[in-house]
């Protein structure tokens, strides 16, 4: 992976960790995800006139990506409702690079150096260790595990569709912006039917934090999709999950939250994976 691509994905990971910190606005999970999606779509709509239109051949992939992103968010909400965030989120994110790597090798004829496999494994192992040992709430029950792994499946699926779709679109920016708007439309429609006005009324007091988080989230995703066109999708997918490492550092040194020994061990595994990926 070229140095500028590596640096860009690290920046995307920092932005991802940043919006997760900023989005602590006191809303319930449904309203938080909804606020984030609407903020992203509003920013994307403003940026649309300044980017190229994606190729017509990519439109089905944009629609598929929007549906997968919406499904990811809905499964993540259900996982959060059944398990501690420190378990559900790392499991949902940590398993995804493994899925992407296996699919890339088996079906996309991708090949990697041995060090790349070790790097992907180290990053994923660190994240999964955080899921297993990062919470004091005990083991996840079967329903929570189902939704967390289902979220990982959606993450792996949209990662592959994003990467392939951006290449077909001939414009990562156009792909990203149209996908974000489609994702927000699907998610908003579903939540409106499922939860009614109450989910929307709660958004008004938190809109400033929502815009800040939405901008960072969109920037993180935009960089990642561009990187998919510059480097192997599996490597980028694993590298951007280093956001878990940065989130732990933010929690410890900025938010002054207690960080357990296991979380530091997990962070060390992720850091080793990053070093191997750049070696």
Secondary structure, 3 states (H helix, E strand, C coil): CCHHHHHHHHHHHHHHHHHHHHCCCCCCHHHHHHHHHHHHHHHHHHHHHHCCCCCHHHHHHHHHHHHHHHHHHHHHHHHHHHCCHHHHHHHHHHHHHHHHHHHHHHHCCCCCCHHHHHHHHHHHHHHHHHHHHCCCCCCCCHHHHHHHHHHHHHHHHHHHHHHHHHHHHCCHHHHHHHHHHHHHHHHHHHHHHHHCCHHHHCCHHHHHHHHHHHHHHHHHHHHHHHHHCCCCHHHHHHHHCCHHHHHHHHHHHCCCCCCCHHHHHHHHHHHHHHHHHHC
